[in-house]
Amino acid sequence: MPKVLSEEQVEHYRRDGYVAPVRLLDAAAAARCRRDFEAVEASMGGALRGAVRNKFYLRFPWAYRLATHKGLLDAVEDLIGPDIMIYHNMSWVKERGDETYVSWHQDNTYFGHDPCEVVTAWIALSPATLESGCVQVLPGTHLLGQLPLTAPDTSEANLLSSGMRVDFDTDSVAPVPLVLQPGEMSLHHAFLIHGSPPNIAADRRLGITFIFHSPALGQLGAGRTSALLVRGEDRYGHFDPEQPPVAADDSDTIARHEHAVAIYRDKIKELGNTTLKRFD
């Protein structure tokens, strides 16, 4: 029996590639996470730049606590089983009226997990609505597997550093908007085609994603990356083990985080993303 998702939600994920909304945090906890994230932004003078944009669950204890929230891991376990690693995370920020968007893409293109039993959790820290540019998904497209890419869209407004655009007739499937309130999350398969339009709402749109997979998965390419075991056992050793952060300003924490980001970036460059650093 599933731990937190209903059997209907699990079946919906299998069939359509996503489930949403799922309540994770109450309003007060979501507000605290938003304050923590915006404090990091303020300390950096604005948008996250450089290594801290990636895998920041390894740098900031508050992000690690969010990544390992029992409700989050229970939901992920319902979809991929009891042995869980976190591979990556990012923030997704759209300021009001800044015209930023996310082109239609699949998450696993530059992760290279094989087989792709990979779940992306998208957690809203501000309202993710039609007006604010919430994620939109093309149901069932995860069943198509890994698709090729067409010419990239490297506009400064595209929040994907790669500018990747999946080679698929996106008009052939009606998009579904994943409307979320602060503290709610969506879960989607890493092959599911998704994107999002600009924010025309009054508030900024702020979300954080975490990428989860089983330790049993392999990875395409020659380079080796790292991941953090957050539940169960790793009986395979396919990924270098990561360690939780001690404190944001701890020198060993910073060094571990920067090393993990470096080998992660080496991997996605190996898999074809040559413009990863364009927002650094």
C-alpha positions in Angstrom: 0.0 0.0 0.0 1.3 3.5 -0.8 2.4 5.6 2.2 1.0 9.0 1.4 -0.2 8.9 -2.2 -3.5 7.2 -3.0 -3.5 4.2 -5.3 -5.3 6.4 -7.8 -2.5 8.9 -7.7 0.1 6.2 -8.2 -1.8 4.9 -11.2 -2.2 8.4 -12.6 1.6 8.9 -12.3 2.2 5.6 -14.2 -0.3 6.5 -16.9 0.1 10.2 -17.3 3.6 10.8 -15.9 2.7 13.2 -13.0 0.7 13.7 -9.9 -0.4 17.1 -8.5 -1.1 18.8 -6.2 0.3 17.1 -3.2 0.4 19.0 0.1 3.9 18.8 1.7 4.3 21.9 3.9 1.8 24.0 5.8 1.7 27.7 5.0 4.0 28.7 7.8 6.7 26.1 6.9 6.5 27.2 3.3 7.0 30.8 4.3 10.0 29.9 6.4 11.6 28.1 3.4 10.9 31.1 1.2 12.6 33.3 3.8 15.6 31.0 3.9 15.9 30.9 0.1 15.5 34.7 -0.2 18.1 35.2 2.5 20.6 33.2 0.3 19.6 35.4 -2.7 20.1 38.6 -0.6 23.6 37.4 0.5 24.6 36.9 -3.2 23.1 40.2 -4.3 20.3 38.7 -6.3 19.8 35.6 -8.4 21.9 32.6 -7.5 25.1 32.4 -9.6 27.9 29.9 -10.0 28.1 26.6 -8.2 25.4 27.5 -5.7 22.8 27.3 -8.4 23.1 23.5 -8.4 22.8 20.8 -5.8 22.4 23.3 -3.0 20.9 20.7 -0.7 24.6 19.9 -0.1 25.4 23.5 0.9 22.5 24.8 3.0 21.0 22.8 6.0 17.5 24.3 5.4 17.6 22.9 1.8 18.8 19.5 3.0 15.9 19.4 5.6 13.5 20.2 2.8 15.0 17.5 0.5 14.7 14.9 3.3 11.3 15.9 4.6 9.5 12.7 5.6 6.4 13.5 3.5 8.5 14.1 0.5 10.4 10.9 0.8 7.2 8.9 1.5 5.7 10.2 -1.7 8.8 9.4 -3.7 8.9 5.9 -2.2 5.4 5.4 -3.3 6.6 5.9 -6.9 10.2 4.3 -7.0 10.5 2.2 -3.9 12.3 2.3 -0.5 15.9 2.9 -1.6 16.2 6.6 -2.6 19.0 8.9 -3.6 18.8 12.6 -4.4 20.8 13.5 -7.5 20.2 17.2 -8.1 18.2 20.3 -7.3 17.7 23.8 -8.5 15.5 26.8 -7.9 13.1 28.2 -10.5 12.5 31.9 -10.0 10.4 34.1 -12.3 10.1 37.7 -11.3 7.0 39.6 -12.1 7.0 40.8 -15.7 10.6 39.6 -16.5 9.3 37.5 -19.5 11.3 34.4 -18.4 10.0 31.0 -19.5 11.1 27.4 -19.7 11.1 25.7 -23.1 9.5 22.2 -23.6 12.0 19.6 -22.4 12.6 16.3 -20.6 14.6 16.4 -17.4 16.6 13.3 -18.1 18.2 14.6 -21.3 21.4 15.7 -19.5 21.1 13.5 -16.4 21.5 10.3 -18.5 20.0 8.0 -15.9 19.4 4.5 -17.4 16.8 3.2 -16.9 15.0 6.4 -16.3 13.1 5.6 -13.2 13.6 9.2 -12.0 11.2 11.5 -10.2 11.3 15.3 -10.1 9.6 16.9 -7.1 8.6 20.6 -7.8 7.8 22.4 -4.5 6.1 25.8 -4.6 7.2 28.5 -2.2 4.9 31.1 -3.8 1.7 30.6 -5.8 2.4 28.7 -9.0 -0.7 29.6 -11.1 -1.6 30.2 -14.7 -0.8 33.9 -14.2 2.5 33.3 -12.5 3.7 30.8 -15.1 3.2 27.4 -13.5 4.7 24.3 -14.9 2.6 22.8 -17.8 3.0 19.1 -18.7 2.1 17.0 -21.8 0.4 13.9 -20.2 1.6 10.5 -21.3 4.7 11.8 -23.1 7.0 10.0 -20.5 6.0 6.8 -22.3 7.8 7.9 -25.4 11.2 7.5 -23.8 14.2 9.8 -24.4 13.5 12.0 -27.4 16.0 13.9 -29.6 16.4 17.6 -29.5 15.8 20.3 -32.0 17.7 23.6 -32.4 18.2 25.1 -28.9 16.6 28.3 -27.7 19.3 30.2 -25.8 17.4 33.4 -25.3 18.3 35.1 -22.1 14.6 34.7 -21.2 14.8 30.9 -21.3 15.6 29.6 -17.8 17.2 26.4 -19.1 20.9 27.0 -19.4 21.0 24.5 -22.3 18.1 26.1 -24.1 17.1 22.6 -25.0 13.9 22.0 -26.9 12.5 18.5 -27.4 11.9 17.4 -31.0 8.2 16.7 -30.6 5.0 18.2 -31.9 3.9 19.8 -28.7 0.7 21.0 -30.2 -0.4 17.3 -30.6 -1.0 16.9 -26.8 -3.1 19.3 -24.7 -1.0 20.8 -21.9 -2.1 20.5 -18.3 -1.1 23.3 -15.9 0.1 22.2 -12.5 -1.3 24.8 -10.3 0.2 24.8 -6.8 -0.1 26.9 -3.7 2.8 27.5 -1.3 3.8 24.2 0.4 2.2 22.1 -2.3 4.3 20.0 -4.8 4.0 18.2 -8.0 5.8 14.9 -8.9 6.7 14.1 -12.5 8.6 11.5 -14.4 11.9 12.7 -15.8 10.9 11.7 -19.4 7.6 13.8 -19.1 7.7 16.8 -21.5 7.1 20.0 -19.7 7.7 23.7 -19.7 6.3 27.0 -18.4 5.3 30.5 -19.7 6.2 33.9 -18.2 5.0 35.3 -14.9 2.4 38.0 -15.2 1.1 37.8 -11.6 1.8 40.3 -8.8 4.2 38.0 -6.9 7.4 36.4 -8.0 7.0 32.7 -8.8 9.4 30.7 -6.7 9.9 26.9 -6.7 12.5 24.4 -5.8 13.0 21.0 -7.5 14.6 17.9 -6.2 15.6 14.9 -8.4 15.3 11.4 -6.9 16.2 8.0 -8.2 17.0 4.5 -7.0 20.7 3.5 -6.3 20.2 0.7 -8.8 20.2 3.0 -11.8 23.2 3.4 -14.0 24.2 6.5 -16.0 25.0 7.0 -19.7 28.5 8.1 -20.6 32.0 7.5 -19.1 32.0 10.2 -16.3 31.0 9.3 -12.8 28.8 11.6 -10.7 27.6 11.6 -7.1 24.3 11.4 -5.2 23.1 11.5 -1.6 21.4 8.4 -0.1 18.4 9.7 1.8 16.5 6.5 2.5 17.2 2.8 2.5 20.4 1.2 1.2 22.8 1.6 -1.7 23.8 -1.9 -2.7 25.3 -0.9 -6.1 27.8 1.9 -5.7 27.0 3.5 -9.1 27.4 7.0 -7.7 30.0 8.5 -5.4 28.4 9.1 -2.0 27.6 12.6 -0.9 27.4 14.0 2.7 24.8 16.3 4.2 25.9 19.9 4.9 27.2 20.9 8.3 26.7 24.7 7.9 26.5 27.0 5.0 29.8 28.6 5.8 31.6 25.4 6.9 34.7 25.0 4.7 34.4 21.3 4.3 30.7 21.6 3.4 31.6 24.2 0.7 34.4 22.0 -0.7 32.2 18.9 -0.9 29.4 20.9 -2.5 31.7 22.5 -5.1 33.3 19.1 -6.0 29.8 17.5 -6.4 28.8 20.4 -8.7 32.0 20.1 -10.7 31.5 16.4 -11.5 27.8 17.0 -12.2 28.6 19.7 -14.7 31.3 17.5 -16.3 28.6 14.8 -16.8 26.0 17.1 -18.4 28.6 18.6 -20.6 29.6 15.1 -21.7 26.0 14.4 -22.5 25.7 17.5 -24.7 25.0 20.6 -22.6 27.8 22.9 -23.7 26.2 26.2 -22.4 25.6 25.2 -18.8 27.5 28.2 -17.4 25.7 30.9 -19.3 23.9 32.1 -16.2 26.9 32.0 -13.9 
